[in-house]
């Protein structure tokens, strides 16, 4: 289901979930950006945050190797939880809009292909605008 029906003079470049890109507007999560104010667009990537998982693995290994009895079991559990957190950590991609008033991060997602498609549509909208 579309969140926005383009006006007759608008060309739609992308419409998925809660995100719409036309030559006149970029609508995401209920926020509308006027495309005539956007000078450039880029994709940003924030690497996956694995620090917590790594710390749990290290503490788990130390406990497992140095302790005995119940503490050894706790170390094994911490090791497992840490490994799971490292495995589940995903990078965050974002759409960054540049305008005369500065940069704004308009959209973020763990779905890198979704963000790439939105950036591509925004670039096409800028090109279409001329």
DSSP file (Angstrom, degrees, kcal/mol; ACC not computed):
  #  RESIDUE AA STRUCTURE BP1 BP2  ACC     N-H-->O    O-->H-N    N-H-->O    O-->H-N    TCO  KAPPA ALPHA  PHI   PSI    X-CA   Y-CA   Z-CA
    1    1 A X              0   0    0      0, 0.0     2,-0.2     0, 0.0    16,-0.0   0.000 360.0 360.0 360.0 133.1    0.0    0.0    0.0
    2    2 A X        -     0   0    0      1,-0.1     3,-0.1    16,-0.1    16,-0.1  -0.532 360.0-157.2 -80.8 142.0    1.4    3.4   -1.0
    3    3 A X  S    S+     0   0    0      1,-0.2     2,-0.3    -2,-0.2    -1,-0.1   0.562  81.1  32.7 -90.7  -9.3    1.7    6.1    1.6
    4    4 A X        -     0   0    0     15,-0.1     2,-0.6    23,-0.0    -1,-0.2  -0.987  63.5-149.2-151.3 133.8    1.6    8.9   -1.1
    5    5 A X        -     0   0    0     -2,-0.3     0, 0.0    -3,-0.1     0, 0.0  -0.924  33.5-124.7-102.4 116.9   -0.1    9.4   -4.4
    6    6 A X        -     0   0    0     -2,-0.6     6,-0.1     1,-0.1     2,-0.0  -0.223  23.5-110.4 -62.1 149.0    2.1   11.5   -6.7
    7    7 A X    >   -     0   0    0      1,-0.1     3,-2.1     4,-0.1    -1,-0.1  -0.332  36.6-100.7 -70.1 160.7    0.6   14.7   -8.2
    8    8 A X  T 3  S+     0   0    0      1,-0.3    -1,-0.1    -2,-0.0    -2,-0.1   0.790 123.6  50.3 -57.2 -29.0    0.0   14.6  -11.9
    9    9 A X  T 3  S+     0   0    0      2,-0.0     2,-0.3     0, 0.0    -1,-0.3   0.342  96.0  93.7 -92.0   7.8    3.2   16.6  -12.6
   10   10 A X    <   -     0   0    0     -3,-2.1     2,-0.5    13,-0.0    -4,-0.0  -0.769  62.5-147.4-103.6 145.8    5.4   14.3  -10.4
   11   11 A X        -     0   0    0     -2,-0.3    12,-1.4   114,-0.0     2,-0.5  -0.951  16.8-140.8-108.4 127.0    7.5   11.3  -11.5
   12   12 A X  E     +A   22   0A   0     -2,-0.5    10,-0.3    10,-0.2     3,-0.1  -0.761  25.6 170.9 -91.7 128.4    7.8    8.6   -9.0
   13   13 A X  E     +     0   0A   0      8,-3.1     2,-0.3    -2,-0.5     9,-0.2   0.659  68.6  12.3-106.4 -24.0   11.2    6.9   -8.7
   14   14 A X  E     +A   21   0A   0      7,-1.7     7,-2.8   107,-0.1    -1,-0.4  -0.974  53.2 170.0-157.3 138.3   10.7    4.7   -5.6
   15   15 A X  E     +A   20   0A   0     -2,-0.3     2,-0.3     5,-0.2     5,-0.2  -0.776  23.7 137.1-153.9 104.5    7.8    3.6   -3.5
   16   16 A X  E >   -A   19   0A   0      3,-2.5     3,-2.5    -2,-0.3     2,-0.1  -0.982  66.6 -35.7-153.2 137.4    8.2    0.9   -0.9
   17   17 A X  T 3  S-     0   0    0     -2,-0.3   -14,-0.2     1,-0.3     0, 0.0  -0.293 126.2 -19.8  52.7-115.9    7.0    0.5    2.7
   18   18 A X  T 3  S+     0   0    0     -2,-0.1    11,-1.4   -16,-0.1     2,-0.4  -0.025 119.3  92.7-111.4  29.7    7.1    3.9    4.3
   19   19 A X  E <   +AB  16  28A   0     -3,-2.5    -3,-2.5     9,-0.2     2,-0.4  -0.986  44.8 174.9-131.2 128.2    9.4    5.6    1.8
   20   20 A X  E     -AB  15  27A   0      7,-2.6     7,-2.8    -2,-0.4     2,-0.5  -0.998   8.3-169.3-132.9 134.7    8.6    7.5   -1.4
   21   21 A X  E     +AB  14  26A   0     -7,-2.8    -8,-3.1    -2,-0.4    -7,-1.7  -0.986  16.8 159.4-124.2 121.2   10.9    9.3   -3.8
   22   22 A X  E     -A   12   0A   0      3,-3.1   -10,-0.2    -2,-0.5   103,-0.1  -0.752  57.1 -97.6-123.6 177.0    9.5   11.6   -6.5
   23   23 A X  S    S+     0   0    0    -12,-1.4   -11,-0.1    -2,-0.2     3,-0.1   0.686 125.4  34.8 -69.4 -14.8   11.1   14.4   -8.5
   24   24 A X  S    S+     0   0    0      1,-0.2    11,-2.1   -13,-0.2    12,-0.5   0.692 121.4  30.1-108.7 -25.7    9.5   16.8   -6.0
   25   25 A X  E     - C   0  34A   0      9,-0.2    -3,-3.1    10,-0.1     2,-0.4  -0.961  46.1-158.0-141.4 151.8    9.5   15.0   -2.7
   26   26 A X  E     -BC  21  33A   0      7,-2.2     7,-2.7    -2,-0.3     2,-0.5  -0.963  24.4-172.9-125.3 111.7   11.3   12.5   -0.5
   27   27 A X  E     +BC  20  32A   0     -7,-2.8    -7,-2.6    -2,-0.4     2,-0.3  -0.922  12.4 160.1-111.9 125.3    8.9   11.1    2.1
   28   28 A X  E >   -BC  19  31A   0      3,-2.6     3,-2.4    -2,-0.5    -9,-0.2  -0.975  67.1 -13.0-147.1 130.1   10.2    8.8    4.8
   29   29 A X  T 3  S-     0   0    0    -11,-1.4     3,-0.1    -2,-0.3   -10,-0.1   0.845 127.9 -51.9  49.6  41.1    8.7    7.9    8.2
   30   30 A X  T 3  S+     0   0    0    -12,-0.4     2,-0.4     1,-0.3    -1,-0.3   0.452 115.0 115.5  80.4  -1.0    6.1   10.7    7.9
   31   31 A X  E <   -C   28   0A   0     -3,-2.4    -3,-2.6    75,-0.1     2,-0.5  -0.863  51.5-154.0-103.7 136.5    8.8   13.3    7.2
   32   32 A X  E     -C   27   0A   0     -2,-0.4     2,-0.5    -5,-0.2    -5,-0.2  -0.938   6.7-167.5-114.7 129.9    8.8   15.1    3.9
   33   33 A X  E     -C   26   0A   0     -7,-2.7    -7,-2.2    -2,-0.5     2,-0.5  -0.955  23.5-127.5-112.5 131.8   11.9   16.6    2.3
   34   34 A X  E >   -C   25   0A   0     -2,-0.5     3,-1.4    -9,-0.2     4,-0.4  -0.669  11.8-147.4 -77.8 125.8   11.6   18.9   -0.7
   35   35 A X  G >  S+     0   0    0    -11,-2.1     3,-1.0    -2,-0.5    -1,-0.1   0.760  94.0  68.0 -67.4 -24.3   13.8   17.7   -3.5
   36   36 A X  G 3  S+     0   0    0    -12,-0.5    -1,-0.3     1,-0.2   -11,-0.1   0.702 100.6  50.4 -69.8 -15.0   14.5   21.2   -4.8
   37   37 A X  G <  S+     0   0    0     -3,-1.4    63,-0.6    62,-0.1     2,-0.5   0.538  89.9  94.4 -93.8  -8.9   16.4   21.8   -1.5
   38   38 A X  E <   +D   99   0B   0     -3,-1.0    61,-0.2    -4,-0.4     3,-0.1  -0.742  44.7 176.3 -89.2 122.6   18.6   18.7   -1.8
   39   39 A X  E     -     0   0B   0     59,-3.2     2,-0.3    -2,-0.5    60,-0.2   0.777  66.8  -7.8 -95.4 -31.0   21.9   19.3   -3.5
   40   40 A X  E     -D   98   0B   0     58,-1.5    58,-3.0     2,-0.0     2,-0.3  -0.984  56.7-149.6-158.6 165.6   23.4   15.8   -3.1
   41   41 A X  E     +D   97   0B   0     -2,-0.3     2,-0.3    56,-0.2    56,-0.2  -0.994  15.7 175.2-140.1 144.2   22.8   12.5   -1.6
   42   42 A X  E     -D   96   0B   0     54,-2.2    54,-3.0    -2,-0.3     2,-0.5  -0.974  28.7-118.3-146.5 162.2   25.1    9.8   -0.3
   43   43 A X  E     -D   95   0B   0     -2,-0.3     2,-0.3    52,-0.2    52,-0.2  -0.874  26.7-162.4-102.2 129.8   25.0    6.4    1.4
   44   44 A X  E     -D   94   0B   0     50,-2.5    50,-2.6    -2,-0.5     2,-0.4  -0.845   2.6-156.1-109.4 150.2   26.7    6.1    4.8
   45   45 A X  E     -D   93   0B   0     -2,-0.3     2,-0.6    48,-0.2    48,-0.2  -0.988   3.2-163.9-128.3 123.6   27.7    2.9    6.5
   46   46 A X  E     -D   92   0B   0     46,-3.3    46,-2.6    -2,-0.4     3,-0.1  -0.933  31.3-120.4-102.3 120.1   28.2    2.5   10.2
   47   47 A X        -     0   0    0     -2,-0.6    43,-0.1    44,-0.2    45,-0.0  -0.142  37.4 -86.3 -59.1 155.1   30.1   -0.7   11.0
   48   48 A X        -     0   0    0     41,-0.2     2,-0.9     1,-0.1    43,-0.2  -0.355  39.5-123.7 -61.1 138.4   28.4   -3.3   13.2
   49   49 A X        +     0   0    0     41,-0.4     4,-0.2     1,-0.2     3,-0.1  -0.773  44.5 157.7 -89.2 105.8   29.0   -2.8   16.9
   50   50 A X     >  +     0   0    0     -2,-0.9     4,-2.4     1,-0.1     5,-0.2   0.302  39.3 104.5-110.2   6.7   30.6   -6.0   18.1
   51   51 A X  H  > S+     0   0    0      1,-0.2     4,-2.6     2,-0.2     5,-0.2   0.910  80.4  48.5 -59.7 -46.8   32.3   -4.6   21.3
   52   52 A X  H  > S+     0   0    0      1,-0.2     4,-2.4     2,-0.2    -1,-0.2   0.927 113.1  48.3 -60.8 -45.2   29.8   -6.0   23.8
   53   53 A X  H  > S+     0   0    0      1,-0.2     4,-2.2     2,-0.2    -1,-0.2   0.897 111.3  50.2 -61.7 -41.5   30.0   -9.4   22.2
   54   54 A X  H  X S+     0   0    0     -4,-2.4     4,-2.5     2,-0.2    -2,-0.2   0.922 110.5  49.5 -64.6 -43.8   33.8   -9.4   22.1
   55   55 A X  H  X S+     0   0    0     -4,-2.6     4,-2.7     1,-0.2     5,-0.3   0.913 110.6  50.0 -62.1 -42.0   33.9   -8.4   25.8
   56   56 A X  H  X S+     0   0    0     -4,-2.4     4,-2.6    -5,-0.2    -1,-0.2   0.894 110.7  49.9 -64.2 -38.5   31.5  -11.2   26.8
   57   57 A X  H  X S+     0   0    0     -4,-2.2     4,-2.7     2,-0.2    -2,-0.2   0.934 112.2  47.4 -63.9 -45.7   33.6  -13.8   24.8
   58   58 A X  H  X S+     0   0    0     -4,-2.5     4,-2.4     2,-0.2    -2,-0.2   0.943 115.3  44.3 -61.8 -48.6   36.8  -12.6   26.5
   59   59 A X  H  X S+     0   0    0     -4,-2.7     4,-2.8     1,-0.2     5,-0.2   0.900 113.4  52.7 -63.2 -40.1   35.3  -12.7   30.0
   60   60 A X  H  X S+     0   0    0     -4,-2.6     4,-2.6    -5,-0.3    -2,-0.2   0.909 109.9  47.3 -62.0 -42.9   33.6  -16.0   29.2
   61   61 A X  H  X S+     0   0    0     -4,-2.7     4,-2.5     2,-0.2     5,-0.3   0.924 112.6  49.3 -64.4 -44.4   37.0  -17.6   28.1
   62   62 A X  H  X S+     0   0    0     -4,-2.4     4,-2.7     1,-0.2     5,-0.3   0.941 114.5  44.8 -60.5 -47.6   38.8  -16.3   31.2
   63   63 A X  H  X S+     0   0    0     -4,-2.8     4,-2.2     1,-0.2    -2,-0.2   0.920 113.6  50.1 -62.4 -43.1   36.0  -17.6   33.5
   64   64 A X  H  < S+     0   0    0     -4,-2.6    -1,-0.2    -5,-0.2    -2,-0.2   0.894 118.5  37.5 -63.8 -40.0   35.9  -20.9   31.7
   65   65 A X  H  < S+     0   0    0     -4,-2.5    -2,-0.2    -5,-0.2    -1,-0.2   0.835 125.0  36.6 -81.3 -33.6   39.7  -21.4   31.8
   66   66 A X  H  < S+     0   0    0     -4,-2.7    -3,-0.2    -5,-0.3    -2,-0.2   0.728 108.4  62.8 -95.7 -22.8   40.4  -20.0   35.3
   67   67 A X     <  -     0   0    0     -4,-2.2     2,-0.3    -5,-0.3    -4,-0.0  -0.350  62.5-146.4-100.2 177.6   37.4  -21.1   37.4
   68   68 A X    >   -     0   0    0     -2,-0.1     3,-1.2     4,-0.0     4,-0.2  -0.941  57.5  -0.2-138.1 162.5   35.9  -24.3   38.5
   69   69 A X  T >> S+     0   0    0     -2,-0.3     4,-1.1     1,-0.2     3,-0.6  -0.381 127.8   0.9  66.9-130.6   32.4  -25.6   39.1
   70   70 A X  H 3> S+     0   0    0      1,-0.2     4,-2.1     2,-0.2    -1,-0.2   0.803 129.4  60.0 -65.2 -32.4   29.5  -23.2   38.6
   71   71 A X  H <> S+     0   0    0     -3,-1.2     4,-2.4     1,-0.2    -1,-0.2   0.844 100.7  56.3 -66.1 -31.7   31.7  -20.3   37.5
   72   72 A X  H <> S+     0   0    0     -3,-0.6     4,-2.0     2,-0.2    -1,-0.2   0.899 107.5  48.7 -64.3 -40.1   33.0  -22.5   34.6
   73   73 A X  H  X S+     0   0    0     -4,-1.1     4,-2.3     2,-0.2    -2,-0.2   0.898 109.9  51.2 -66.0 -41.2   29.3  -22.9   33.4
   74   74 A X  H  X S+     0   0    0     -4,-2.1     4,-2.8     1,-0.2    -2,-0.2   0.907 109.1  51.9 -61.8 -41.5   28.8  -19.1   33.7
   75   75 A X  H  X S+     0   0    0     -4,-2.4     4,-2.3     1,-0.2    -1,-0.2   0.901 109.3  49.4 -60.7 -41.7   31.9  -18.6   31.6
   76   76 A X  H  X S+     0   0    0     -4,-2.0     4,-2.2     2,-0.2    -2,-0.2   0.892 111.4  49.2 -65.0 -39.9   30.6  -21.0   29.0
   77   77 A X  H  X S+     0   0    0     -4,-2.3     4,-2.8     2,-0.2     5,-0.2   0.932 111.4  48.9 -64.7 -45.8   27.2  -19.2   28.9
   78   78 A X  H  X S+     0   0    0     -4,-2.8     4,-2.7     1,-0.2    -2,-0.2   0.896 110.1  52.6 -61.2 -39.4   28.9  -15.8   28.6
   79   79 A X  H  X S+     0   0    0     -4,-2.3     4,-2.3    -5,-0.2    -1,-0.2   0.922 111.7  45.7 -59.9 -45.8   31.0  -17.2   25.7
   80   80 A X  H  X S+     0   0    0     -4,-2.2     4,-2.2     2,-0.2    -2,-0.2   0.917 113.8  47.5 -65.4 -44.8   27.9  -18.4   23.9
   81   81 A X  H  X S+     0   0    0     -4,-2.8     4,-2.5     2,-0.2    -2,-0.2   0.914 112.6  50.1 -64.2 -42.5   26.0  -15.2   24.4
   82   82 A X  H  X S+     0   0    0     -4,-2.7     4,-2.3    -5,-0.2    -2,-0.2   0.916 110.5  49.1 -61.6 -43.9   29.0  -13.1   23.3
   83   83 A X  H  X S+     0   0    0     -4,-2.3     4,-2.3     1,-0.2    -1,-0.2   0.897 111.2  50.5 -62.9 -40.0   29.4  -15.3   20.1
   84   84 A X  H  X S+     0   0    0     -4,-2.2     4,-2.4     2,-0.2    -2,-0.2   0.914 109.7  50.1 -64.0 -42.7   25.7  -14.9   19.4
   85   85 A X  H  X S+     0   0    0     -4,-2.5     4,-1.2     2,-0.2    -2,-0.2   0.890 110.8  49.5 -63.5 -39.1   25.9  -11.1   19.8
   86   86 A X  H  < S+     0   0    0     -4,-2.3     3,-0.4     1,-0.2    -1,-0.2   0.925 112.6  47.8 -64.1 -43.6   28.9  -10.9   17.4
   87   87 A X  H  < S+     0   0    0     -4,-2.3    -2,-0.2     1,-0.2    -1,-0.2   0.888 113.6  46.9 -63.4 -40.6   27.0  -13.0   14.9
   88   88 A X  H  < S+     0   0    0     -4,-2.4    -1,-0.2    -5,-0.1    -2,-0.2   0.638  84.5 110.0 -80.1 -15.0   23.8  -10.9   15.1
   89   89 A X     <  -     0   0    0     -4,-1.2     2,-0.3    -3,-0.4   -41,-0.2  -0.436  48.7-174.9 -66.0 130.0   25.6   -7.5   14.8
   90   90 A X        -     0   0    0     -2,-0.2   -41,-0.4   -43,-0.1     2,-0.1  -0.936  27.1-108.6-126.0 147.0   24.8   -5.9   11.5
   91   91 A X        -     0   0    0     -2,-0.3     2,-0.5   -43,-0.2   -44,-0.2  -0.409  30.9-130.5 -69.4 154.0   26.1   -2.7    9.9
   92   92 A X  E     -D   46   0B   0    -46,-2.6   -46,-3.3    -2,-0.1     2,-0.3  -0.938  18.5-160.1-109.8 121.4   23.7    0.2    9.7
   93   93 A X  E     -DE  45 109B   0     16,-2.9    16,-2.6    -2,-0.5     2,-0.3  -0.728  12.4-170.8 -96.5 150.4   23.3    1.9    6.3
   94   94 A X  E     -DE  44 108B   0    -50,-2.6   -50,-2.5    -2,-0.3     2,-0.6  -0.976  25.9-127.2-142.1 155.7   21.9    5.4    6.0
   95   95 A X  E     -DE  43 107B   0     12,-2.8    11,-2.1    -2,-0.3    12,-1.1  -0.910  27.7-164.7 -99.7 121.5   20.7    7.9    3.5
   96   96 A X  E     -DE  42 105B   0    -54,-3.0   -54,-2.2    -2,-0.6     2,-0.4  -0.943   1.4-159.4-114.1 119.7   22.5   11.3    4.0
   97   97 A X  E     -DE  41 104B   0      7,-2.9     7,-2.3    -2,-0.6     2,-0.5  -0.806   2.4-154.9 -98.8 136.1   21.0   14.3    2.3
   98   98 A X  E     +DE  40 103B   0    -58,-3.0   -59,-3.2    -2,-0.4   -58,-1.5  -0.937  22.9 160.4-109.6 130.9   23.1   17.4    1.7
   99   99 A X  E >   -DE  38 102B   0      3,-2.3     3,-1.6    -2,-0.5   -61,-0.2  -0.795  57.6 -88.3-135.0-179.7   21.4   20.8    1.3
  100  100 A X  T 3  S+     0   0    0    -63,-0.6     3,-0.1     1,-0.3   -62,-0.1   0.751 127.0  53.4 -64.5 -21.7   22.4   24.4    1.6
  101  101 A X  T 3  S-     0   0    0      1,-0.3    -1,-0.3   -64,-0.2     2,-0.3   0.422 121.3 -93.1 -94.4   1.9   21.7   24.3    5.4
  102  102 A X  E <   -E   99   0B   0     -3,-1.6    -3,-2.3     2,-0.0    -1,-0.3  -0.787  56.1 -36.3 126.4-167.2   23.9   21.2    6.0
  103  103 A X  E     -E   98   0B   0     -2,-0.3     2,-0.4    -5,-0.2    -5,-0.2  -0.717  44.6-174.4 -98.9 146.5   23.7   17.4    6.2
  104  104 A X  E     -E   97   0B   0     -7,-2.3    -7,-2.9    -2,-0.3     2,-1.0  -0.996  25.4-135.5-139.7 135.6   20.8   15.4    7.5
  105  105 A X  E     +E   96   0B   0     -2,-0.4    -9,-0.2    -9,-0.2     3,-0.1  -0.801  30.3 175.5 -87.6 106.7   20.6   11.6    8.0
  106  106 A X  E     +     0   0B   0    -11,-2.1     2,-0.3    -2,-1.0    -1,-0.2   0.758  58.2  11.9 -88.1 -27.3   17.1   11.0    6.6
  107  107 A X  E     -E   95   0B   0    -12,-1.1   -12,-2.8     2,-0.0     2,-0.3  -0.992  57.0-173.2-155.2 140.0   16.9    7.2    6.8
  108  108 A X  E     +E   94   0B   0     -2,-0.3     2,-0.3   -14,-0.2   -14,-0.2  -0.984  14.2 156.6-135.4 149.4   18.8    4.3    8.4
  109  109 A X  E     -E   93   0B   0    -16,-2.6   -16,-2.9    -2,-0.3     6,-0.1  -0.978  47.5-130.2-164.0 154.0   18.4    0.6    8.1
  110  110 A X  S    S+     0   0    0     -2,-0.3     2,-1.2   -18,-0.2   -19,-0.1   0.613  90.6  93.1 -78.9 -14.0   20.2   -2.7    8.5
  111  111 A X     >  -     0   0    0      1,-0.2     4,-1.9   -18,-0.1     5,-0.2  -0.680  57.7-175.6 -83.7  95.4   18.9   -3.6    5.0
  112  112 A X  H  > S+     0   0    0     -2,-1.2     4,-2.3     1,-0.2    -1,-0.2   0.849  79.7  52.6 -64.8 -36.4   21.8   -2.4    2.8
  113  113 A X  H  > S+     0   0    0      2,-0.2     4,-2.3     1,-0.2    -1,-0.2   0.871 107.2  53.1 -69.6 -35.1   20.1   -3.1   -0.5
  114  114 A X  H  > S+     0   0    0      2,-0.2     4,-2.1     1,-0.2    -2,-0.2   0.943 111.5  45.4 -61.4 -48.1   17.0   -1.1    0.5
  115  115 A X  H  X S+     0   0    0     -4,-1.9     4,-2.6     1,-0.2    -2,-0.2   0.898 111.7  52.8 -63.4 -40.7   19.2    1.9    1.4
  116  116 A X  H  X S+     0   0    0     -4,-2.3     4,-2.3     1,-0.2    -1,-0.2   0.899 109.1  49.4 -61.4 -41.4   21.1    1.5   -1.9
  117  117 A X  H  X S+     0   0    0     -4,-2.3     4,-2.3     2,-0.2    -1,-0.2   0.886 111.2  49.3 -65.0 -39.3   17.8    1.5   -3.8
  118  118 A X  H  X S+     0   0    0     -4,-2.1     4,-2.6     2,-0.2    -2,-0.2   0.924 111.3  49.0 -66.4 -44.0   16.6    4.7   -2.1
  119  119 A X  H  X S+     0   0    0     -4,-2.6     4,-2.4     1,-0.2    -2,-0.2   0.912 111.3  50.2 -61.3 -42.6   20.0    6.5   -2.7
  120  120 A X  H  X S+     0   0    0     -4,-2.3     4,-2.3     2,-0.2    -1,-0.2   0.916 111.2  48.3 -61.5 -43.9   19.8    5.4   -6.4
  121  121 A X  H  X S+     0   0    0     -4,-2.3     4,-2.2     2,-0.2    -2,-0.2   0.897 110.8  50.9 -64.2 -40.6   16.2    6.8   -6.6
  122  122 A X  H  X S+     0   0    0     -4,-2.6     4,-2.2     2,-0.2    -2,-0.2   0.900 109.5  50.5 -64.2 -40.0   17.2   10.0   -5.0
  123  123 A X  H  X S+     0   0    0     -4,-2.4     4,-2.4     1,-0.2    -2,-0.2   0.913 110.4  49.7 -62.9 -41.6   20.1   10.4   -7.4
  124  124 A X  H  X S+     0   0    0     -4,-2.3     4,-2.7     1,-0.2    -2,-0.2   0.882 109.3  51.9 -63.3 -37.7   17.7    9.8  -10.3
  125  125 A X  H  X S+     0   0    0     -4,-2.2     4,-1.9     2,-0.2    -1,-0.2   0.893 110.0  48.8 -65.4 -39.6   15.3   12.4   -8.9
  126  126 A X  H  X S+     0   0    0     -4,-2.2     4,-1.3     2,-0.2    -2,-0.2   0.922 113.3  47.1 -65.1 -43.8   18.1   15.0   -8.7
  127  127 A X  H  < S+     0   0    0     -4,-2.4     3,-0.3     1,-0.2    -2,-0.2   0.918 111.4  51.2 -63.0 -43.6   19.1   14.2  -12.3
  128  128 A X  H  < S+     0   0    0     -4,-2.7    -1,-0.2     1,-0.2    -2,-0.2   0.858 104.9  57.3 -61.6 -36.3   15.5   14.4  -13.5
  129  129 A X  H  <        0   0    0     -4,-1.9    -1,-0.2    -5,-0.2    -2,-0.2   0.848 360.0 360.0 -65.5 -33.9   15.2   17.8  -11.8
  130  130 A X     <        0   0    0     -4,-1.3    -3,-0.1    -3,-0.3    -2,-0.1   0.455 360.0 360.0  92.7 360.0   18.1   19.1  -13.8
